[in-house]
Amino acid sequence: RTIDEAEADHIKIDQSVIGSCTNGRISDLRAAAEIMKGRKIADGVRCIVIPGTQKIYLQAMEEGLLKTFIEAGAIVSTPTCGPCLGGYMGILAAGERCVSTTNRNFVGRMGHVDSEIYLASPAVAAASALTGYISSPEN
């Protein structure tokens, strides 16, 4: 689906995952932080930010990006595998929906087989965390 189609359908989310080994580059975190700066995560939405490497984590900290995410209400993790593989931290329950910048969305990947995962860019994941629905950063 395109972002326009998803927005038109007003798809509610329970979680947004920004980063991990894919889309956890410093440029990705900058794009997400720019959208989130001075704003708050929507009520009822979990937002998890995972820089791709320790070097990126430190750079994001030095640039104040981690502070921006935390002030918005996001959870910031050290670089790790976690929600993407359904291992820990943000495991989806039955019926929950996640917009994620990770690289896979097959059935049961991030938790329960009755959860839904929508893959998106860091900007879309950040905008969606703020609205509680899959949203374009342009809107």
C-alpha positions in Angstrom: 0.0 0.0 0.0 1.1 3.6 -0.5 1.1 6.1 2.3 -1.8 7.8 0.7 -3.9 4.6 0.8 -2.9 3.8 4.4 -3.8 7.4 5.5 -7.1 7.3 3.7 -8.0 4.0 5.6 -7.1 5.7 8.9 -5.2 2.7 10.2 -4.7 2.9 14.0 -1.4 1.7 15.4 -0.3 0.4 18.8 3.4 0.7 18.2 6.1 2.4 16.1 9.6 1.0 15.8 12.3 3.3 14.5 15.7 1.9 13.7 17.3 -1.5 14.4 20.0 -2.9 12.1 18.0 -1.4 9.1 17.0 2.2 9.0 18.9 2.9 12.2 21.4 5.2 10.5 22.2 8.6 11.8 20.3 10.2 8.9 17.3 8.0 9.7 17.4 9.1 13.4 17.8 12.8 12.4 14.7 12.5 10.1 12.6 11.0 12.8 13.8 13.4 15.5 13.0 16.4 13.3 9.4 15.3 13.0 9.1 14.5 16.7 10.9 17.5 18.1 8.6 19.4 20.5 5.8 16.9 20.1 4.4 14.0 22.1 3.8 10.3 21.2 0.0 9.7 20.9 -1.7 8.2 23.9 -1.7 4.4 23.8 1.2 4.2 21.3 4.5 2.6 22.2 7.4 4.1 20.3 10.8 2.3 20.4 13.9 3.8 18.9 17.0 1.6 18.3 20.1 3.1 16.7 21.9 0.7 14.3 25.3 0.7 16.1 27.0 2.0 19.2 28.8 4.6 17.1 25.4 5.9 15.8 24.0 5.7 19.4 26.8 8.0 20.6 26.5 10.4 17.7 22.7 10.6 18.2 23.3 11.3 21.9 25.9 14.0 21.1 23.5 15.6 18.6 20.6 15.6 21.1 18.5 13.2 19.1 18.0 10.8 22.0 16.8 13.6 24.2 14.3 14.6 21.5 13.0 11.0 21.4 12.8 10.7 25.2 11.0 14.0 25.6 8.5 12.9 23.0 7.8 9.8 25.1 9.7 7.2 23.1 11.8 4.4 24.6 15.4 4.5 23.4 17.4 1.3 23.4 21.0 0.6 22.9 21.7 -1.2 19.5 20.1 -4.7 19.8 17.9 -7.2 18.2 14.6 -7.2 20.0 11.1 -6.3 18.6 12.0 -7.0 15.0 12.5 -10.7 15.6 9.8 -11.1 18.2 12.3 -11.7 21.0 11.7 -9.0 23.6 10.9 -5.3 24.0 7.7 -4.4 22.1 6.4 -7.9 21.3 3.0 -7.5 19.6 -0.1 -9.1 21.1 -3.0 -10.5 19.1 -4.8 -7.7 17.2 -2.0 -5.1 17.7 -0.6 -3.1 14.8 2.9 -1.8 14.4 4.5 0.6 11.9 8.2 -0.4 11.7 11.3 0.6 9.9 12.7 -2.9 10.2 13.1 -5.2 7.2 10.6 -8.0 7.6 6.9 -8.3 8.2 5.9 -11.9 7.8 3.2 -13.4 10.0 4.3 -13.7 13.6 7.6 -11.9 13.0 7.2 -9.4 15.9 4.9 -11.4 18.1 1.5 -12.9 17.9 0.4 -14.4 14.5 -2.7 -12.2 14.7 -0.7 -8.9 14.9 0.0 -6.7 11.9 3.2 -5.1 10.8 3.4 -2.2 8.3 6.9 -1.5 7.0 7.7 2.2 6.5 10.4 4.9 6.4 11.7 6.5 9.6 9.8 9.7 8.8 6.5 7.8 8.4 7.1 5.8 11.6 7.8 9.0 13.5 4.7 10.8 12.2 2.6 7.7 12.9 3.8 7.5 16.5 2.6 11.1 17.0 -0.8 10.7 15.5 -1.6 7.1 16.5 -2.4 6.3 12.8 -0.3 5.5 9.8 0.5 9.0 8.7 2.5 10.9 6.2 5.1 13.2 7.7 4.0 15.8 5.1 0.6 16.0 6.8 
